[in-house]
Amino acid sequence: MSNTELYALIIIFLVSIGTYGLRLSGLLLSGKISNEGKIRIFLDYLPPTLLLSFVTPVVLKEGFAGIVAFFFIAVCMYKTKNIFLSMIIGIVTIAISRNFL
C-alpha cells in the first residue's frame, strides 16, 4: 500500500469519526434544549429551511422548467399540505418539460 492510499484511508477514517461525533453530540444535547418560546419557533422553521437550501440549487440548474415545477410544488403544498402529492406534481412537471418543451 502506497503512502497516498494510507493517507486517504486515514483521512476517511478521521472524517467518519468527526461525522458520527457530531451526530452523537446532537443526540446527547437535544434532550437539554428547552422546547419553549423562541427556541421552539426556531426549531419548527429549521427543516423547511434546510430543505430549501438543498432544493434551490437543483431548481436553478433546471432553469425555467425547474422554476415552473417549484411554483407548482409550492402551490400544491400551500393548498393541500400533502408532501407526496407535491413530490409527484414536481416530478411530472419536470418530466413533461424535459420531453415536450
Residue frames relative to the residue before (quaternion, step in Angstrom):
aa qw qx qy qz dx dy dz
M 1.0000 0.0000 0.0000 0.0000 0.00 0.00 0.00
S 0.3753 -0.7422 0.5114 0.2164 3.56 -0.80 1.01
N 0.6774 -0.4924 0.3609 0.4104 3.54 -1.31 0.28
T 0.6285 0.5483 -0.3386 0.4356 3.57 1.01 -0.76
E 0.6648 0.4906 -0.3036 0.4746 3.57 0.94 -0.85
L 0.6383 0.5233 -0.3232 0.4630 3.57 1.01 -0.78
Y 0.6556 0.5005 -0.3092 0.4735 3.59 0.95 -0.86
A 0.6368 0.5246 -0.3308 0.4581 3.58 0.99 -0.77
L 0.6634 0.4960 -0.3041 0.4705 3.60 0.94 -0.84
I 0.6349 0.5170 -0.3291 0.4704 3.59 1.01 -0.77
I 0.6541 0.5074 -0.3114 0.4666 3.59 0.93 -0.87
I 0.6484 0.5077 -0.3202 0.4682 3.60 0.91 -0.87
F 0.6540 0.5143 -0.3085 0.4611 3.59 0.94 -0.87
L 0.6863 0.4813 -0.2902 0.4617 3.60 0.86 -0.91
V 0.6437 0.5064 -0.3248 0.4730 3.58 1.00 -0.76
S 0.6504 0.5043 -0.3293 0.4629 3.60 0.97 -0.75
I 0.6226 0.5152 -0.3418 0.4797 3.61 1.03 -0.70
G 0.6532 0.5130 -0.3111 0.4619 3.60 0.95 -0.82
T 0.6497 0.5242 -0.3137 0.4525 3.56 0.96 -0.88
Y 0.7204 0.4257 -0.2572 0.4833 3.56 0.77 -0.97
G 0.5814 0.5613 -0.3704 0.4581 3.59 1.17 -0.47
L 0.6541 0.4960 -0.3066 0.4818 3.57 0.99 -0.82
R 0.6493 0.5102 -0.3209 0.4639 3.59 0.95 -0.81
L 0.6675 0.4998 -0.3005 0.4629 3.57 0.91 -0.90
S 0.6564 0.4993 -0.3229 0.4644 3.59 0.93 -0.82
G 0.6244 0.5296 -0.3408 0.4621 3.60 1.05 -0.66
L 0.6587 0.4974 -0.3074 0.4735 3.56 0.98 -0.81
L 0.6862 0.4866 -0.2920 0.4551 3.58 0.92 -0.86
L 0.7201 0.4403 -0.2524 0.4732 3.59 1.00 -0.77
S 0.5437 0.6493 -0.4074 0.3417 3.61 1.13 -0.43
G 0.6403 0.5283 -0.3324 0.4478 3.60 1.10 -0.53
K 0.6737 0.5069 -0.2893 0.4533 3.58 1.19 -0.41
I 0.5772 0.5797 -0.3796 0.4321 3.61 1.26 -0.17
S 0.3878 -0.7104 0.5314 0.2501 3.55 -0.89 0.91
N 0.3334 -0.7504 0.5429 0.1762 3.55 -1.09 0.74
E 0.5188 0.6322 -0.4119 0.4019 3.56 0.93 0.85
G 0.8599 0.2316 -0.1394 0.4329 3.50 -1.33 0.42
K 0.8577 -0.1257 0.1109 0.4861 3.50 -1.07 -0.89
I 0.5982 0.5568 -0.3677 0.4437 3.59 1.08 -0.59
R 0.6408 0.5185 -0.3158 0.4699 3.59 0.98 -0.84
I 0.6470 0.5099 -0.3186 0.4688 3.60 0.94 -0.86
F 0.6476 0.5195 -0.3114 0.4623 3.59 0.95 -0.90
L 0.6952 0.4734 -0.2785 0.4637 3.58 0.86 -0.94
D 0.6178 0.5395 -0.3470 0.4547 3.60 1.12 -0.57
Y 0.7221 0.4302 -0.2477 0.4818 3.60 1.05 -0.72
L 0.5077 0.6978 -0.4048 0.3023 3.60 1.18 -0.32
P 0.6860 0.4822 -0.3284 0.4349 3.71 0.71 -0.85
P 0.6709 0.4681 -0.3425 0.4620 3.68 0.82 -0.74
T 0.6227 0.5433 -0.3414 0.4478 3.58 1.07 -0.69
L 0.6583 0.4932 -0.3071 0.4786 3.58 0.95 -0.83
L 0.6341 0.5277 -0.3263 0.4615 3.57 0.99 -0.83
L 0.6567 0.5069 -0.3091 0.4650 3.57 0.94 -0.87
S 0.6540 0.5107 -0.3259 0.4530 3.60 0.99 -0.72
F 0.6581 0.4751 -0.3126 0.4934 3.60 1.17 -0.46
V 0.7013 0.4970 -0.2629 0.4383 3.58 1.01 -0.84
T 0.6151 0.6102 -0.3548 0.3514 3.60 0.92 -0.87
P 0.6758 0.4731 -0.3375 0.4535 3.70 0.75 -0.76
V 0.6412 0.5181 -0.3274 0.4617 3.60 1.03 -0.74
V 0.6368 0.5229 -0.3244 0.4646 3.58 0.99 -0.85
L 0.6867 0.4762 -0.2894 0.4668 3.58 0.87 -0.89
K 0.6196 0.5403 -0.3431 0.4543 3.59 1.09 -0.63
E 0.6670 0.5049 -0.2958 0.4611 3.59 1.04 -0.78
G 0.4025 -0.7317 0.4666 0.2914 3.60 1.18 -0.38
F 0.8453 -0.1340 0.1090 0.5056 3.55 -1.10 -0.77
A 0.6400 0.5266 -0.3315 0.4508 3.60 0.96 -0.80
G 0.6522 0.5126 -0.3127 0.4627 3.59 1.00 -0.76
I 0.6451 0.5109 -0.3175 0.4712 3.56 1.02 -0.78
V 0.6426 0.5053 -0.3209 0.4784 3.60 0.99 -0.81
A 0.6555 0.5005 -0.3135 0.4707 3.61 0.91 -0.87
F 0.6406 0.5220 -0.3229 0.4615 3.58 0.97 -0.82
F 0.6304 0.5276 -0.3283 0.4652 3.58 1.02 -0.78
F 0.6705 0.4891 -0.2996 0.4705 3.60 0.88 -0.92
I 0.6402 0.5197 -0.3218 0.4653 3.58 0.99 -0.80
A 0.6655 0.5064 -0.3078 0.4537 3.58 0.90 -0.91
V 0.6544 0.4993 -0.3149 0.4726 3.59 0.96 -0.84
C 0.6556 0.5094 -0.3102 0.4631 3.59 0.94 -0.87
M 0.6626 0.4943 -0.3138 0.4671 3.60 0.92 -0.84
Y 0.6526 0.5171 -0.3191 0.4526 3.58 0.99 -0.80
K 0.7237 0.4467 -0.2469 0.4645 3.58 0.92 -0.92
T 0.8263 0.2789 -0.1195 0.4746 3.60 0.73 -1.03
K 0.2439 -0.7830 0.5224 0.2334 3.62 1.15 -0.62
N 0.5023 0.6389 -0.4162 0.4079 3.58 1.23 0.53
I 0.3358 -0.7772 0.5004 0.1812 3.58 -0.37 1.24
F 0.6560 0.5259 -0.3186 0.4377 3.58 0.91 -0.90
L 0.6616 0.4934 -0.3049 0.4752 3.60 0.90 -0.90
S 0.6475 0.5175 -0.3184 0.4600 3.59 0.97 -0.81
M 0.6376 0.5219 -0.3218 0.4664 3.57 1.02 -0.80
I 0.6500 0.5095 -0.3120 0.4696 3.59 0.95 -0.87
I 0.6493 0.5121 -0.3207 0.4619 3.60 0.93 -0.87
G 0.6557 0.5107 -0.3141 0.4589 3.60 0.95 -0.80
I 0.6601 0.5028 -0.3049 0.4675 3.58 0.94 -0.87
V 0.6649 0.4955 -0.3033 0.4694 3.58 0.92 -0.90
T 0.6432 0.5250 -0.3282 0.4505 3.60 0.95 -0.82
I 0.6705 0.4779 -0.3010 0.4810 3.60 0.90 -0.86
A 0.6463 0.5214 -0.3270 0.4511 3.61 0.95 -0.83
I 0.6618 0.4909 -0.3079 0.4756 3.59 0.92 -0.87
S 0.6850 0.4865 -0.3062 0.4477 3.59 0.85 -0.88
R 0.6559 0.5018 -0.3224 0.4625 3.61 1.02 -0.67
N 0.7518 0.4192 -0.2212 0.4584 3.59 0.97 -0.79
F 0.8141 0.2892 -0.1309 0.4862 3.59 1.00 -0.67
L 0.7172 0.4165 -0.2770 0.4852 3.63 1.13 -0.26
